[in-house]
């Protein structure tokens, strides 16, 4: 059985925060990629599939709401909004445009990881297989195997 690593796209204008999130997710066995402007996110989404998308509302060239609307027209990829815009109207707009979750900033990395794990379990199921990377070595805890 081939186990595929879950890919997460982080779309946020805070480059420092997106780097920290990507590092944390990669340390937990996910493949994380970052995009800042919406145009870069659209480009990445056009050639690569992601298992959830972590989406900020405030972006330099668009809004997360606009990206979500366009994504929903073509995909059912899970979307978690993470934003400093936490007014009820913003949260409701996030859900109404197709978001699956809304995490207000600031948030803890522990809570973010828990929400990502829960969303992935709900959408893709939990088959017990985990792929963990240590440098160039991949360990499949379900198959109890390692490969260089």
Chimera marker file (.cmm) of the C-alpha trace (Angstrom):
<marker_set name="trace">
<marker id="1" x="0.000" y="0.000" z="0.000" r="1" g="1" b="0" radius="0.5"/>
<marker id="2" x="1.420" y="3.375" z="-1.034" r="1" g="1" b="0" radius="0.5"/>
<marker id="3" x="0.976" y="6.112" z="1.566" r="1" g="1" b="0" radius="0.5"/>
<marker id="4" x="0.837" y="9.670" z="0.284" r="1" g="1" b="0" radius="0.5"/>
<marker id="5" x="1.917" y="12.557" z="2.432" r="1" g="1" b="0" radius="0.5"/>
<marker id="6" x="-0.824" y="15.148" z="2.943" r="1" g="1" b="0" radius="0.5"/>
<marker id="7" x="0.008" y="18.515" z="1.370" r="1" g="1" b="0" radius="0.5"/>
<marker id="8" x="-1.035" y="21.787" z="2.954" r="1" g="1" b="0" radius="0.5"/>
<marker id="9" x="-0.991" y="25.168" z="1.234" r="1" g="1" b="0" radius="0.5"/>
<marker id="10" x="-0.504" y="28.146" z="3.551" r="1" g="1" b="0" radius="0.5"/>
<marker id="11" x="-1.720" y="31.418" z="2.016" r="1" g="1" b="0" radius="0.5"/>
<marker id="12" x="-0.768" y="34.298" z="4.305" r="1" g="1" b="0" radius="0.5"/>
<marker id="13" x="0.816" y="37.732" z="3.861" r="1" g="1" b="0" radius="0.5"/>
<marker id="14" x="2.785" y="37.304" z="7.104" r="1" g="1" b="0" radius="0.5"/>
<marker id="15" x="5.870" y="35.547" z="5.747" r="1" g="1" b="0" radius="0.5"/>
<marker id="16" x="7.372" y="34.964" z="9.186" r="1" g="1" b="0" radius="0.5"/>
<marker id="17" x="4.199" y="33.319" z="10.490" r="1" g="1" b="0" radius="0.5"/>
<marker id="18" x="3.757" y="31.186" z="7.370" r="1" g="1" b="0" radius="0.5"/>
<marker id="19" x="7.373" y="29.994" z="7.686" r="1" g="1" b="0" radius="0.5"/>
<marker id="20" x="6.816" y="28.983" z="11.332" r="1" g="1" b="0" radius="0.5"/>
<marker id="21" x="3.583" y="27.174" z="10.423" r="1" g="1" b="0" radius="0.5"/>
<marker id="22" x="5.267" y="25.357" z="7.523" r="1" g="1" b="0" radius="0.5"/>
<marker id="23" x="8.162" y="24.250" z="9.738" r="1" g="1" b="0" radius="0.5"/>
<marker id="24" x="5.767" y="22.973" z="12.403" r="1" g="1" b="0" radius="0.5"/>
<marker id="25" x="3.630" y="21.084" z="9.883" r="1" g="1" b="0" radius="0.5"/>
<marker id="26" x="6.649" y="19.524" z="8.179" r="1" g="1" b="0" radius="0.5"/>
<marker id="27" x="7.899" y="18.409" z="11.583" r="1" g="1" b="0" radius="0.5"/>
<marker id="28" x="4.547" y="16.638" z="12.037" r="1" g="1" b="0" radius="0.5"/>
<marker id="29" x="4.813" y="14.767" z="8.737" r="1" g="1" b="0" radius="0.5"/>
<marker id="30" x="2.944" y="17.074" z="6.387" r="1" g="1" b="0" radius="0.5"/>
<marker id="31" x="4.268" y="18.629" z="3.192" r="1" g="1" b="0" radius="0.5"/>
<marker id="32" x="3.723" y="22.378" z="3.545" r="1" g="1" b="0" radius="0.5"/>
<marker id="33" x="4.001" y="25.019" z="0.841" r="1" g="1" b="0" radius="0.5"/>
<marker id="34" x="3.586" y="28.765" z="1.235" r="1" g="1" b="0" radius="0.5"/>
<marker id="35" x="2.064" y="31.453" z="-0.948" r="1" g="1" b="0" radius="0.5"/>
<marker id="36" x="1.748" y="35.145" z="-0.142" r="1" g="1" b="0" radius="0.5"/>
<marker id="37" x="-0.100" y="36.935" z="-2.889" r="1" g="1" b="0" radius="0.5"/>
<marker id="38" x="-3.317" y="35.472" z="-4.225" r="1" g="1" b="0" radius="0.5"/>
<marker id="39" x="-1.811" y="35.237" z="-7.711" r="1" g="1" b="0" radius="0.5"/>
<marker id="40" x="0.863" y="32.852" z="-6.433" r="1" g="1" b="0" radius="0.5"/>
<marker id="41" x="-1.778" y="30.787" z="-4.616" r="1" g="1" b="0" radius="0.5"/>
<marker id="42" x="-3.875" y="30.503" z="-7.786" r="1" g="1" b="0" radius="0.5"/>
<marker id="43" x="-0.818" y="29.371" z="-9.724" r="1" g="1" b="0" radius="0.5"/>
<marker id="44" x="0.085" y="26.732" z="-7.148" r="1" g="1" b="0" radius="0.5"/>
<marker id="45" x="-3.504" y="25.484" z="-6.916" r="1" g="1" b="0" radius="0.5"/>
<marker id="46" x="-3.682" y="25.125" z="-10.705" r="1" g="1" b="0" radius="0.5"/>
<marker id="47" x="-0.934" y="22.477" z="-10.877" r="1" g="1" b="0" radius="0.5"/>
<marker id="48" x="-0.913" y="20.847" z="-7.416" r="1" g="1" b="0" radius="0.5"/>
<marker id="49" x="-3.613" y="19.375" z="-5.208" r="1" g="1" b="0" radius="0.5"/>
<marker id="50" x="-3.711" y="20.112" z="-1.501" r="1" g="1" b="0" radius="0.5"/>
<marker id="51" x="-5.464" y="18.334" z="1.311" r="1" g="1" b="0" radius="0.5"/>
<marker id="52" x="-6.362" y="21.439" z="3.208" r="1" g="1" b="0" radius="0.5"/>
<marker id="53" x="-5.652" y="25.061" z="2.429" r="1" g="1" b="0" radius="0.5"/>
<marker id="54" x="-4.891" y="27.410" z="5.334" r="1" g="1" b="0" radius="0.5"/>
<marker id="55" x="-6.123" y="30.778" z="4.132" r="1" g="1" b="0" radius="0.5"/>
<marker id="56" x="-5.713" y="34.267" z="5.584" r="1" g="1" b="0" radius="0.5"/>
<marker id="57" x="-8.461" y="36.771" z="4.814" r="1" g="1" b="0" radius="0.5"/>
<marker id="58" x="-6.200" y="39.817" z="4.342" r="1" g="1" b="0" radius="0.5"/>
<marker id="59" x="-3.849" y="39.476" z="1.375" r="1" g="1" b="0" radius="0.5"/>
<marker id="60" x="-1.962" y="42.192" z="-0.505" r="1" g="1" b="0" radius="0.5"/>
<marker id="61" x="-3.690" y="41.593" z="-3.853" r="1" g="1" b="0" radius="0.5"/>
<marker id="62" x="-7.048" y="40.025" z="-2.922" r="1" g="1" b="0" radius="0.5"/>
<marker id="63" x="-8.953" y="38.520" z="-0.029" r="1" g="1" b="0" radius="0.5"/>
<marker id="64" x="-9.124" y="34.981" z="1.246" r="1" g="1" b="0" radius="0.5"/>
<marker id="65" x="-12.872" y="35.164" z="0.669" r="1" g="1" b="0" radius="0.5"/>
<marker id="66" x="-12.290" y="35.719" z="-3.068" r="1" g="1" b="0" radius="0.5"/>
<marker id="67" x="-9.846" y="32.808" z="-3.243" r="1" g="1" b="0" radius="0.5"/>
<marker id="68" x="-12.300" y="30.586" z="-1.397" r="1" g="1" b="0" radius="0.5"/>
<marker id="69" x="-15.155" y="31.468" z="-3.764" r="1" g="1" b="0" radius="0.5"/>
<marker id="70" x="-13.022" y="30.644" z="-6.795" r="1" g="1" b="0" radius="0.5"/>
<marker id="71" x="-11.731" y="27.446" z="-5.233" r="1" g="1" b="0" radius="0.5"/>
<marker id="72" x="-15.247" y="26.277" z="-4.433" r="1" g="1" b="0" radius="0.5"/>
<marker id="73" x="-16.227" y="26.703" z="-8.082" r="1" g="1" b="0" radius="0.5"/>
<marker id="74" x="-13.672" y="24.022" z="-9.003" r="1" g="1" b="0" radius="0.5"/>
<marker id="75" x="-12.775" y="22.040" z="-5.896" r="1" g="1" b="0" radius="0.5"/>
<marker id="76" x="-13.987" y="20.729" z="-2.577" r="1" g="1" b="0" radius="0.5"/>
<marker id="77" x="-10.557" y="20.988" z="-0.931" r="1" g="1" b="0" radius="0.5"/>
<marker id="78" x="-10.942" y="21.639" z="2.810" r="1" g="1" b="0" radius="0.5"/>
<marker id="79" x="-10.302" y="25.280" z="3.727" r="1" g="1" b="0" radius="0.5"/>
<marker id="80" x="-9.399" y="26.696" z="7.124" r="1" g="1" b="0" radius="0.5"/>
<marker id="81" x="-9.505" y="30.460" z="7.443" r="1" g="1" b="0" radius="0.5"/>
<marker id="82" x="-6.964" y="31.876" z="9.883" r="1" g="1" b="0" radius="0.5"/>
<marker id="83" x="-7.341" y="35.612" z="10.291" r="1" g="1" b="0" radius="0.5"/>
<marker id="84" x="-7.060" y="38.599" z="12.565" r="1" g="1" b="0" radius="0.5"/>
<marker id="85" x="-10.454" y="39.628" z="11.171" r="1" g="1" b="0" radius="0.5"/>
<marker id="86" x="-12.585" y="37.977" z="13.819" r="1" g="1" b="0" radius="0.5"/>
<marker id="87" x="-15.833" y="39.925" z="13.750" r="1" g="1" b="0" radius="0.5"/>
<marker id="88" x="-18.940" y="37.785" z="13.445" r="1" g="1" b="0" radius="0.5"/>
<marker id="89" x="-19.567" y="39.089" z="9.914" r="1" g="1" b="0" radius="0.5"/>
<marker id="90" x="-16.091" y="37.957" z="8.819" r="1" g="1" b="0" radius="0.5"/>
<marker id="91" x="-16.496" y="34.500" z="10.371" r="1" g="1" b="0" radius="0.5"/>
<marker id="92" x="-19.929" y="34.073" z="8.785" r="1" g="1" b="0" radius="0.5"/>
<marker id="93" x="-18.602" y="35.251" z="5.409" r="1" g="1" b="0" radius="0.5"/>
<marker id="94" x="-15.811" y="32.693" z="5.725" r="1" g="1" b="0" radius="0.5"/>
<marker id="95" x="-18.302" y="29.883" z="6.190" r="1" g="1" b="0" radius="0.5"/>
<marker id="96" x="-20.749" y="31.239" z="3.605" r="1" g="1" b="0" radius="0.5"/>
<marker id="97" x="-18.042" y="31.375" z="0.917" r="1" g="1" b="0" radius="0.5"/>
<marker id="98" x="-17.210" y="27.708" z="1.540" r="1" g="1" b="0" radius="0.5"/>
<marker id="99" x="-14.717" y="27.629" z="4.394" r="1" g="1" b="0" radius="0.5"/>
<marker id="100" x="-14.745" y="24.603" z="6.684" r="1" g="1" b="0" radius="0.5"/>
<marker id="101" x="-13.267" y="26.251" z="9.781" r="1" g="1" b="0" radius="0.5"/>
<marker id="102" x="-12.289" y="29.718" z="11.006" r="1" g="1" b="0" radius="0.5"/>
<marker id="103" x="-9.392" y="30.161" z="13.418" r="1" g="1" b="0" radius="0.5"/>
<marker id="104" x="-8.953" y="33.641" z="14.920" r="1" g="1" b="0" radius="0.5"/>
<marker id="105" x="-5.436" y="35.113" z="15.159" r="1" g="1" b="0" radius="0.5"/>
<marker id="106" x="-3.521" y="34.932" z="17.346" r="1" g="1" b="0" radius="0.5"/>
<marker id="107" x="-3.733" y="31.176" z="17.788" r="1" g="1" b="0" radius="0.5"/>
<marker id="108" x="-1.474" y="28.487" z="19.152" r="1" g="1" b="0" radius="0.5"/>
<marker id="109" x="0.364" y="26.084" z="16.863" r="1" g="1" b="0" radius="0.5"/>
<marker id="110" x="-1.069" y="23.259" z="18.942" r="1" g="1" b="0" radius="0.5"/>
<marker id="111" x="-4.651" y="24.326" z="18.219" r="1" g="1" b="0" radius="0.5"/>
<marker id="112" x="-3.902" y="24.858" z="14.529" r="1" g="1" b="0" radius="0.5"/>
<marker id="113" x="-2.413" y="21.367" z="14.246" r="1" g="1" b="0" radius="0.5"/>
<marker id="114" x="-5.367" y="19.871" z="16.087" r="1" g="1" b="0" radius="0.5"/>
<marker id="115" x="-7.853" y="21.571" z="13.748" r="1" g="1" b="0" radius="0.5"/>
<marker id="116" x="-5.902" y="20.477" z="10.653" r="1" g="1" b="0" radius="0.5"/>
<marker id="117" x="-5.719" y="16.886" z="11.910" r="1" g="1" b="0" radius="0.5"/>
<marker id="118" x="-9.444" y="16.859" z="12.725" r="1" g="1" b="0" radius="0.5"/>
<marker id="119" x="-10.405" y="18.265" z="9.320" r="1" g="1" b="0" radius="0.5"/>
<marker id="120" x="-8.194" y="15.762" z="7.487" r="1" g="1" b="0" radius="0.5"/>
<marker id="121" x="-9.660" y="12.884" z="9.537" r="1" g="1" b="0" radius="0.5"/>
<marker id="122" x="-13.193" y="14.036" z="8.769" r="1" g="1" b="0" radius="0.5"/>
<marker id="123" x="-12.644" y="14.571" z="5.051" r="1" g="1" b="0" radius="0.5"/>
<marker id="124" x="-10.177" y="11.804" z="4.184" r="1" g="1" b="0" radius="0.5"/>
<marker id="125" x="-10.691" y="9.317" z="6.994" r="1" g="1" b="0" radius="0.5"/>
<marker id="126" x="-8.135" y="7.982" z="9.415" r="1" g="1" b="0" radius="0.5"/>
<marker id="127" x="-6.591" y="4.856" z="8.028" r="1" g="1" b="0" radius="0.5"/>
<marker id="128" x="-4.004" y="4.663" z="10.768" r="1" g="1" b="0" radius="0.5"/>
<marker id="129" x="-1.119" y="5.147" z="8.355" r="1" g="1" b="0" radius="0.5"/>
<marker id="130" x="1.348" y="7.851" z="9.203" r="1" g="1" b="0" radius="0.5"/>
<marker id="131" x="4.285" y="8.937" z="7.114" r="1" g="1" b="0" radius="0.5"/>
<marker id="132" x="7.025" y="10.649" z="9.080" r="1" g="1" b="0" radius="0.5"/>
<marker id="133" x="10.122" y="12.226" z="7.541" r="1" g="1" b="0" radius="0.5"/>
<marker id="134" x="13.532" y="12.483" z="9.148" r="1" g="1" b="0" radius="0.5"/>
<marker id="135" x="15.734" y="14.243" z="6.616" r="1" g="1" b="0" radius="0.5"/>
<marker id="136" x="15.845" y="11.893" z="3.608" r="1" g="1" b="0" radius="0.5"/>
<marker id="137" x="14.323" y="8.939" z="5.464" r="1" g="1" b="0" radius="0.5"/>
<marker id="138" x="10.567" y="8.254" z="5.391" r="1" g="1" b="0" radius="0.5"/>
<marker id="139" x="9.007" y="6.054" z="8.058" r="1" g="1" b="0" radius="0.5"/>
<marker id="140" x="5.575" y="4.495" z="7.537" r="1" g="1" b="0" radius="0.5"/>
<marker id="141" x="4.296" y="3.687" z="11.021" r="1" g="1" b="0" radius="0.5"/>
<marker id="142" x="1.400" y="1.621" z="9.684" r="1" g="1" b="0" radius="0.5"/>
<marker id="143" x="3.513" y="-0.605" z="7.450" r="1" g="1" b="0" radius="0.5"/>
<marker id="144" x="6.421" y="-0.494" z="9.914" r="1" g="1" b="0" radius="0.5"/>
<marker id="145" x="8.831" y="0.318" z="7.146" r="1" g="1" b="0" radius="0.5"/>
<marker id="146" x="11.461" y="2.906" z="6.354" r="1" g="1" b="0" radius="0.5"/>
<marker id="147" x="12.894" y="4.010" z="3.031" r="1" g="1" b="0" radius="0.5"/>
<marker id="148" x="15.752" y="6.320" z="2.091" r="1" g="1" b="0" radius="0.5"/>
<link id1="1" id2="2" r="1" g="1" b="0" radius="0.2"/>
<link id1="2" id2="3" r="1" g="1" b="0" radius="0.2"/>
<link id1="3" id2="4" r="1" g="1" b="0" radius="0.2"/>
<link id1="4" id2="5" r="1" g="1" b="0" radius="0.2"/>
<link id1="5" id2="6" r="1" g="1" b="0" radius="0.2"/>
<link id1="6" id2="7" r="1" g="1" b="0" radius="0.2"/>
<link id1="7" id2="8" r="1" g="1" b="0" radius="0.2"/>
<link id1="8" id2="9" r="1" g="1" b="0" radius="0.2"/>
<link id1="9" id2="10" r="1" g="1" b="0" radius="0.2"/>
<link id1="10" id2="11" r="1" g="1" b="0" radius="0.2"/>
<link id1="11" id2="12" r="1" g="1" b="0" radius="0.2"/>
<link id1="12" id2="13" r="1" g="1" b="0" radius="0.2"/>
<link id1="13" id2="14" r="1" g="1" b="0" radius="0.2"/>
<link id1="14" id2="15" r="1" g="1" b="0" radius="0.2"/>
<link id1="15" id2="16" r="1" g="1" b="0" radius="0.2"/>
<link id1="16" id2="17" r="1" g="1" b="0" radius="0.2"/>
<link id1="17" id2="18" r="1" g="1" b="0" radius="0.2"/>
<link id1="18" id2="19" r="1" g="1" b="0" radius="0.2"/>
<link id1="19" id2="20" r="1" g="1" b="0" radius="0.2"/>
<link id1="20" id2="21" r="1" g="1" b="0" radius="0.2"/>
<link id1="21" id2="22" r="1" g="1" b="0" radius="0.2"/>
<link id1="22" id2="23" r="1" g="1" b="0" radius="0.2"/>
<link id1="23" id2="24" r="1" g="1" b="0" radius="0.2"/>
<link id1="24" id2="25" r="1" g="1" b="0" radius="0.2"/>
<link id1="25" id2="26" r="1" g="1" b="0" radius="0.2"/>
<link id1="26" id2="27" r="1" g="1" b="0" radius="0.2"/>
<link id1="27" id2="28" r="1" g="1" b="0" radius="0.2"/>
<link id1="28" id2="29" r="1" g="1" b="0" radius="0.2"/>
<link id1="29" id2="30" r="1" g="1" b="0" radius="0.2"/>
<link id1="30" id2="31" r="1" g="1" b="0" radius="0.2"/>
<link id1="31" id2="32" r="1" g="1" b="0" radius="0.2"/>
<link id1="32" id2="33" r="1" g="1" b="0" radius="0.2"/>
<link id1="33" id2="34" r="1" g="1" b="0" radius="0.2"/>
<link id1="34" id2="35" r="1" g="1" b="0" radius="0.2"/>
<link id1="35" id2="36" r="1" g="1" b="0" radius="0.2"/>
<link id1="36" id2="37" r="1" g="1" b="0" radius="0.2"/>
<link id1="37" id2="38" r="1" g="1" b="0" radius="0.2"/>
<link id1="38" id2="39" r="1" g="1" b="0" radius="0.2"/>
<link id1="39" id2="40" r="1" g="1" b="0" radius="0.2"/>
<link id1="40" id2="41" r="1" g="1" b="0" radius="0.2"/>
<link id1="41" id2="42" r="1" g="1" b="0" radius="0.2"/>
<link id1="42" id2="43" r="1" g="1" b="0" radius="0.2"/>
<link id1="43" id2="44" r="1" g="1" b="0" radius="0.2"/>
<link id1="44" id2="45" r="1" g="1" b="0" radius="0.2"/>
<link id1="45" id2="46" r="1" g="1" b="0" radius="0.2"/>
<link id1="46" id2="47" r="1" g="1" b="0" radius="0.2"/>
<link id1="47" id2="48" r="1" g="1" b="0" radius="0.2"/>
<link id1="48" id2="49" r="1" g="1" b="0" radius="0.2"/>
<link id1="49" id2="50" r="1" g="1" b="0" radius="0.2"/>
<link id1="50" id2="51" r="1" g="1" b="0" radius="0.2"/>
<link id1="51" id2="52" r="1" g="1" b="0" radius="0.2"/>
<link id1="52" id2="53" r="1" g="1" b="0" radius="0.2"/>
<link id1="53" id2="54" r="1" g="1" b="0" radius="0.2"/>
<link id1="54" id2="55" r="1" g="1" b="0" radius="0.2"/>
<link id1="55" id2="56" r="1" g="1" b="0" radius="0.2"/>
<link id1="56" id2="57" r="1" g="1" b="0" radius="0.2"/>
<link id1="57" id2="58" r="1" g="1" b="0" radius="0.2"/>
<link id1="58" id2="59" r="1" g="1" b="0" radius="0.2"/>
<link id1="59" id2="60" r="1" g="1" b="0" radius="0.2"/>
<link id1="60" id2="61" r="1" g="1" b="0" radius="0.2"/>
<link id1="61" id2="62" r="1" g="1" b="0" radius="0.2"/>
<link id1="62" id2="63" r="1" g="1" b="0" radius="0.2"/>
<link id1="63" id2="64" r="1" g="1" b="0" radius="0.2"/>
<link id1="64" id2="65" r="1" g="1" b="0" radius="0.2"/>
<link id1="65" id2="66" r="1" g="1" b="0" radius="0.2"/>
<link id1="66" id2="67" r="1" g="1" b="0" radius="0.2"/>
<link id1="67" id2="68" r="1" g="1" b="0" radius="0.2"/>
<link id1="68" id2="69" r="1" g="1" b="0" radius="0.2"/>
<link id1="69" id2="70" r="1" g="1" b="0" radius="0.2"/>
<link id1="70" id2="71" r="1" g="1" b="0" radius="0.2"/>
<link id1="71" id2="72" r="1" g="1" b="0" radius="0.2"/>
<link id1="72" id2="73" r="1" g="1" b="0" radius="0.2"/>
<link id1="73" id2="74" r="1" g="1" b="0" radius="0.2"/>
<link id1="74" id2="75" r="1" g="1" b="0" radius="0.2"/>
<link id1="75" id2="76" r="1" g="1" b="0" radius="0.2"/>
<link id1="76" id2="77" r="1" g="1" b="0" radius="0.2"/>
<link id1="77" id2="78" r="1" g="1" b="0" radius="0.2"/>
<link id1="78" id2="79" r="1" g="1" b="0" radius="0.2"/>
<link id1="79" id2="80" r="1" g="1" b="0" radius="0.2"/>
<link id1="80" id2="81" r="1" g="1" b="0" radius="0.2"/>
<link id1="81" id2="82" r="1" g="1" b="0" radius="0.2"/>
<link id1="82" id2="83" r="1" g="1" b="0" radius="0.2"/>
<link id1="83" id2="84" r="1" g="1" b="0" radius="0.2"/>
<link id1="84" id2="85" r="1" g="1" b="0" radius="0.2"/>
<link id1="85" id2="86" r="1" g="1" b="0" radius="0.2"/>
<link id1="86" id2="87" r="1" g="1" b="0" radius="0.2"/>
<link id1="87" id2="88" r="1" g="1" b="0" radius="0.2"/>
<link id1="88" id2="89" r="1" g="1" b="0" radius="0.2"/>
<link id1="89" id2="90" r="1" g="1" b="0" radius="0.2"/>
<link id1="90" id2="91" r="1" g="1" b="0" radius="0.2"/>
<link id1="91" id2="92" r="1" g="1" b="0" radius="0.2"/>
<link id1="92" id2="93" r="1" g="1" b="0" radius="0.2"/>
<link id1="93" id2="94" r="1" g="1" b="0" radius="0.2"/>
<link id1="94" id2="95" r="1" g="1" b="0" radius="0.2"/>
<link id1="95" id2="96" r="1" g="1" b="0" radius="0.2"/>
<link id1="96" id2="97" r="1" g="1" b="0" radius="0.2"/>
<link id1="97" id2="98" r="1" g="1" b="0" radius="0.2"/>
<link id1="98" id2="99" r="1" g="1" b="0" radius="0.2"/>
<link id1="99" id2="100" r="1" g="1" b="0" radius="0.2"/>
<link id1="100" id2="101" r="1" g="1" b="0" radius="0.2"/>
<link id1="101" id2="102" r="1" g="1" b="0" radius="0.2"/>
<link id1="102" id2="103" r="1" g="1" b="0" radius="0.2"/>
<link id1="103" id2="104" r="1" g="1" b="0" radius="0.2"/>
<link id1="104" id2="105" r="1" g="1" b="0" radius="0.2"/>
<link id1="105" id2="106" r="1" g="1" b="0" radius="0.2"/>
<link id1="106" id2="107" r="1" g="1" b="0" radius="0.2"/>
<link id1="107" id2="108" r="1" g="1" b="0" radius="0.2"/>
<link id1="108" id2="109" r="1" g="1" b="0" radius="0.2"/>
<link id1="109" id2="110" r="1" g="1" b="0" radius="0.2"/>
<link id1="110" id2="111" r="1" g="1" b="0" radius="0.2"/>
<link id1="111" id2="112" r="1" g="1" b="0" radius="0.2"/>
<link id1="112" id2="113" r="1" g="1" b="0" radius="0.2"/>
<link id1="113" id2="114" r="1" g="1" b="0" radius="0.2"/>
<link id1="114" id2="115" r="1" g="1" b="0" radius="0.2"/>
<link id1="115" id2="116" r="1" g="1" b="0" radius="0.2"/>
<link id1="116" id2="117" r="1" g="1" b="0" radius="0.2"/>
<link id1="117" id2="118" r="1" g="1" b="0" radius="0.2"/>
<link id1="118" id2="119" r="1" g="1" b="0" radius="0.2"/>
<link id1="119" id2="120" r="1" g="1" b="0" radius="0.2"/>
<link id1="120" id2="121" r="1" g="1" b="0" radius="0.2"/>
<link id1="121" id2="122" r="1" g="1" b="0" radius="0.2"/>
<link id1="122" id2="123" r="1" g="1" b="0" radius="0.2"/>
<link id1="123" id2="124" r="1" g="1" b="0" radius="0.2"/>
<link id1="124" id2="125" r="1" g="1" b="0" radius="0.2"/>
<link id1="125" id2="126" r="1" g="1" b="0" radius="0.2"/>
<link id1="126" id2="127" r="1" g="1" b="0" radius="0.2"/>
<link id1="127" id2="128" r="1" g="1" b="0" radius="0.2"/>
<link id1="128" id2="129" r="1" g="1" b="0" radius="0.2"/>
<link id1="129" id2="130" r="1" g="1" b="0" radius="0.2"/>
<link id1="130" id2="131" r="1" g="1" b="0" radius="0.2"/>
<link id1="131" id2="132" r="1" g="1" b="0" radius="0.2"/>
<link id1="132" id2="133" r="1" g="1" b="0" radius="0.2"/>
<link id1="133" id2="134" r="1" g="1" b="0" radius="0.2"/>
<link id1="134" id2="135" r="1" g="1" b="0" radius="0.2"/>
<link id1="135" id2="136" r="1" g="1" b="0" radius="0.2"/>
<link id1="136" id2="137" r="1" g="1" b="0" radius="0.2"/>
<link id1="137" id2="138" r="1" g="1" b="0" radius="0.2"/>
<link id1="138" id2="139" r="1" g="1" b="0" radius="0.2"/>
<link id1="139" id2="140" r="1" g="1" b="0" radius="0.2"/>
<link id1="140" id2="141" r="1" g="1" b="0" radius="0.2"/>
<link id1="141" id2="142" r="1" g="1" b="0" radius="0.2"/>
<link id1="142" id2="143" r="1" g="1" b="0" radius="0.2"/>
<link id1="143" id2="144" r="1" g="1" b="0" radius="0.2"/>
<link id1="144" id2="145" r="1" g="1" b="0" radius="0.2"/>
<link id1="145" id2="146" r="1" g="1" b="0" radius="0.2"/>
<link id1="146" id2="147" r="1" g="1" b="0" radius="0.2"/>
<link id1="147" id2="148" r="1" g="1" b="0" radius="0.2"/>
</marker_set>
